[in-house]
Structures are given as structure tokens and as C-alpha cells.
Amino acid sequence: MSWTYLILAGCLEIGWPLGFKLSQNEGARLPGLIMAVLCMALSGLFLWLAQREIPMGTAYAVWTGIGAAGTFFVGVWFFGDPASLGRYLGAALIVAGVITLKLAH
């Protein structure tokens, strides 16, 4: 169950930068900020739950890796953030690192 909590925490880690981005639109300022704060709180809660059984360093690396790679992909796919082979390779290396940490656990 701890890995489920950790993956959920990582996915929620994508939600707070997304909420900040959405809050830059005049009509979505408050909903975007509320989304960001809720995602931060829930992400932290699920990370805390995951760390009951997963070592802190592994949990933190996986949590930030999911958040970083996921935010990169959301930015490219939905907001027109710059994309290049090198940027995709960097995100793929983050994902590979997360998978390696899971398999090595």
C-alpha cells in the first residue's frame, strides 16, 4: 500500500505547479490557488503515509521524480512549454531513475 501512497503523492505533486499556472488566468486565480494548496497538502500527507514503510531517501526521490517529470510533460503537452530531444531525454532519465529505485527496493 505504501507504493500506492507514494505514486499518488507524486501525482499530486504535479497538481500544485499546475494550480499555480492556472491561477495566472484572471478568471481562475482563486480556484487555481486553492487547487495548488490542496495538492500540496495532500501530496505531503500521502508522502508521510508512504514513508511508514519506504525509506525516506527512496520515497523523496520517487516523489520529486514523479512530480518533476509529470510537470514537464503537462507543461509541454498542454501549455506549449519548450520541447527538444534533450529535454525529453532528461525527463526519461528521471522516469528511469524512479523505476530503478522501485525495482531496487
N, C-alpha and C positions, 0 to 999 in steps of 0.2 A: 504494500500500500504506500510505502514511503516514496517509491519512484513515481507513483501516480501523483502524489502530492507535489513532488519536485517538478514534474513536467507541467502540471497545472500552474505552479508558481512561475515557471519560466514563461509560459504563455501569457500569464497576467502581467509579467514584466514588459511585454510588448505593449500592453494597453495604456500604460501611463505616458510614454512618449507620443503615442497616437492621440491620447486625450489632449496633451499639450498642443499638438499640431492642429487638431480640430478646433481648439479654443481660440486659435488665431483668426478664425472667421467670426465676424461681428455678431452674427445671429446665434452662434454656437459657443460663445465664450464660457458661460456658466456651465452648460452641460458638459463641455469638454474638460473643464477643470474638475468637475465632480467625478467624471469618469477617471481622470488621472489619479485623483486622491484615493478613490475606491480601489483601483487596480494596484496602487502602491501598497495599501493596507492589506488587501487580500493576498497579494504576492508575498509579502513579508510573513503573513500568517501561515501560508502553505509551505514556505521555506522553513519556518520554525518547526512545523509538523514533520517535514521530511528529515530534518536533522536529528530527529529522535533515533533514527537507525542508520542514516547515511553520514559518513564522516564530513565534518564541516568544510574542509577544503574541496572535496569532491562535489558536495552539494552547491557550494558557492560558484565553482567553476561551471557546472552544468547550468545553474540558474542564470548566470550572466551570459553564458554562451547562447542559450536559447533566446534570451532577450535581445542580445546584440544581433545575431543572425536574423531572427524574426523581424526585428525592427528594420534592418537593412532591406529585407525582401518586401515588406509592406511599403517602405518608402519608394523603392524602385517601381513596384507594380501599381501603386495607387496614387503616388504623388509626384511621379516624374523625377525622382532623385537620380543623379548620375549613375550610370551603369557601364562597366567595362569588364573585359575578361579578368583583369587583375582584381577588381572589386568582387566579382563572383567567386574567383578562386579563394580570396580571403575569407568570404562567408563559408565556402565549402570546407576550408580548413578548420574553421570554428566548429562546424557541424561534425566533422570527423573527430575532432578532439572530444566533443561531448559524447559521441558514440564510443570512443575508446575508453573514456572514463567509466561509462556504464558497463562495458564488457569487462573491464579490469576489476570491477568491484567485486 
